[in-house]
Amino acid sequence: MNITQYSDDNATRLVKKIEQLGAFNVCYENDPRRPVLANLFVIRNDSFTFKRYLTALVSFLNEAFRPYVEPQNACYSLENITMKDVYMSVIPKNQYLNGKLEKQKLSIIGYTRKSPGCESNENRKTLLNHMVKCLQERSLCDKIFVSPYSVADEPLTSRDMNESNDLSNGLECVFRNTQAMISYIQSSEKNVCLVAIDFSRLSINTNDLTTFIENHENLKTIIIDTLPYKHKVHVFERHSVLENPSLLNAFNCRSKPIQRFKDV
């Protein structure tokens, strides 16, 4: 596939060109960053080789509403739900992420961390890559930053100072670590929205988080996206937090992070 520099005009032109092909569609084989064009008949009859791109909405639905999970998986509960329930759970995510943030011209960045432990570097990278995938496909983040070794109450500005422990270069679609995120927020020409997949993946140190928001004027919004697990998106606007720092008390949690990466 020829590579063309992105622009609105080129995107419109190439979409029309693909539509004119009729029975062809864009898919990928192993790496979703390397798209290929294939006949729909081939895609449908060899789905193990040719994989379709899932939209963020489809990824959310597949993760949030499952027909079966193992009984011991505490992330899910067995409920009778209607299509209306499903629809109503999708509306806030779709409207907020695709509507409000886009209108505000915010740069949406993702962040996650993992506490020090006894895992091998390869296992740690695998777990972090799962978190990154959630931020990329479900939370629609433009850039993602990772702290491979940090505890939940460690001040943000103190994390990842030791470059020898930095695993972020070996992760997929990651723009390095916490220090790189801080530099990005400080230098970004756009205002920034910071997304994490639960409170403790960002911080449980409310005093430090308040100071961090105060010191970084570009950081306008923090979102904790627990929609697939608790049907909630927690939004913290800069001006509201500065007027009422107690809003960040939601971060003052000592519970274990949600175990969301077990295969089912």
C-alpha positions, 0 to 999 in steps of 0.5 A: 500500500502506498503511503501518503502524507495525512491531510483532510483532503488526502483522507477524503480522496483515499476513502472515496477511492477505497469505496470505489473498489467495491468488494475490498476493505482495509485490514491487517495481518499481524501489526495493525500499524501496517494496513493492507487492502484485501478482497472482502471474500478473502477477509471473511474466509480467512479471518485468522490471517486478515483481521478487521480494525475494531473501532473504539466503540466496538472494543468497549462493547466487547470488553464491557458486555460479555456473554460469559466469564469465569466465575472467579473473575471479580471484574464482572457481575451477572446481570440481565440487561436490555439493549437500552441498557447497553445503549445508555452506557455507550452514550456518555463515552461517545459524547464526551470523548468524541464531542466535548474534548474535540471541541475544546481542541484538547490533546488526549494523553494516556498514562499508566503505571505498575508497582515494583514486583518480582515479575520478569521484565518480559512479563512486566512489559506484557502487562503494561502493553495490555494497559496501553492497548486499553488507553489506545483503543478504548480511551482514544488517547493520542499519546501514551506514557508509562511508569514501569516501576512506581508506587501509587503514592509516589509524587509524579515529578519523582517517578522514572528518574532512574533511566536504567529502570526505564522499560518504556522504550520496549513497549508498543505505541508508548512515548516513554515515561513520566518525565517525558509526559511532564515535558510534553504537558509543559511544552504542548501547544494544545491544552491537555486531557490526561486519561487513566484507566483507574485512580491508582494507575495515576496516583493516590496521593491527592496532595501531590496531584493537586500540586501537579495540577496547579503547576501545569497550566496546560493540564485542563482535564483529568479523566478516570475511565472506569466505564467498562467495569463500573459504568462511570467516567470520572471527570476532573476539570482544572478550574473545579479542582483548584476551587475545591481540591477535595474533589480529588479525594476520590483518588485517596483509595488504597484498594487493589487496582482492577485486575482487567487483563486476565484472558477469558 
